[in-house]
């Protein structure tokens, strides 16, 4: 029972991550301010990961060189992915952006096929074909919810980043250092904070940019986003191999997608065309087929 409770909380954290990313994207922040908010979120996520490590009674040292180097690349990829996701969510409909972002799980599937010789079933190929149809409908002419150019490129980069992140994690779990995963995630979040902090310092202020007044929202959003990111990583870690995929996959992936779409439609008044709605439905079905069959 406890594992299903953790799965429910994990799904809510994934939903929260998407919605708080959108809150950053729609906050009329400059590029530099948006990166700064992500930096603050990663600092909070790093602190959460330290608390999780302390609860487990695990030390902060003893990470292998392999895990340390991989955590640098993983941390950078996670940082870029989150910044791009926030940018896409801010300008595009949350339901569509979340679907495109979710398609990143295809990347480790094909990487596994090419590098590790893993099998891809006929049903998974059918699911991939349906995803192509889904994306075609989503980007069809006459879409609403923001001009495509203002959010689609960022959504695609976030999708690629999501897939690359999964490859990094899988590479670590296929190595002889798999038992270092909790510490690997802690260091990765530290490097994500480091990279976004450096990016904030290196990003020039835009012409005429004025500092935003500190409001409850500007303080609460990065804290809430950081908590979601930090907890999400370790909740998913604790669920590894404990729940059948036929239950975990639809609840986590499709559940968070539907929750994000519904809440965003109410809060941010996201609107999509009929064709995009059909594309979203086809995409959800495709994700289920790829993940479960």
Residue, then its C-alpha position, 0 to 999 in steps of 0.5 A: x500500500x505504501x508504494x501506491x501512496x508514493x506513486x500517487x505523491x510522485x504523480x502529483x509532484x510531476x504535475x506540480x513540476x509542470x505547473x510551476x514551470x509554467x508559472x515561471x514561463x508566464x510570469x513576464x520574466x526576462x530570460x535572465x530572471x527566468x534562469x535565476x528562478x530555476x537556479x533558486x529551484x535547483x538550490x531548493x531541490x538540492x537541499x531536499x536531496x540532502x535531507x533525503x540522504x540524511x534520512x537514509x543515513x547515507x554520507x555525502x562522500x564516497x562517490x566514484x569518479x565515474x558517477x561524479x563525471x556522469x553527474x556533471x553531464x546529467x546535471x547540465x542536461x537536467x538544467x537545460x531541460x527544465x529551463x526549456x520546459x519552463x519557456x515552452x510551458x509559458x508560451x504554449x498550451x500545457x497539455x500539448x507541451x506536456x505531451x511533447x515533453x513526455x515523448x522523450x521516453x522514446x529516446x532511451x528506447x531507441x538508444x537501448x535498441x542501438x547500443x544495448x541490443x534491447x528489443x522493441x516490440x511490434x506494438x511499440x513501433x505502432x505506438x511510435x507511428x501513432x505519436x507521429x500522427x499525434x504530433x502532426x495533428x498538434x502542429x497542424x495549421x491554424x493552431x491556437x494557444x500561442x504561435x508555434x515558433x514561440x513554444x514548439x522549439x523549446x518543447x522539442x529541446x525539452x523533450x530531447x533533454x528528457x530523453x537524454x536524461x533517461x539515457x544518463x540514468x540508465x547508463x549509470x544503472x547499467x554500470x557497476x556503480x548502480x548502488x551509488x544512485x542516491x548520491x549520484x542524484x544529489x550531486x547532479x542536482x548540485x551541478x544543475x544549481x551550479x550551471x543555472x547559477x553561472x548562466x544567470x551571471x553570464x546572461x546580460x540584462x535585457x535593454x530596459x529590464x527592470x528588477x521585479x519586486x519581490x512578491x509572494x509568488x516570486x518567492x513561493x514558485x521557485x521553492x515549490x518547483x524545487x521541492x517538486x523536483x527534489x522529491x520527484x527524483x527520490x520518490x521515483x528512485x524509491x519506487x524502482x522495481x516495486x510496482x508493476x509497469x502496467x500500473x505505474x506507467x499509466x498512473x505516472x505518465x498519463x495521470x500527470x499529463x491529464x492533471x497538468x492539462x486540466x489544472x492549467x486549463x482552469x488556471x491559465x485558460x489554455x485553449x486548444x483546437x479540435x485537431x490538437x485535442x484529437x492529437x492529444x488523445x491519440x498521443x496518450x493512447x500511443x504512450x500507453x501502447x509504447x509503455x505497456x505492450 
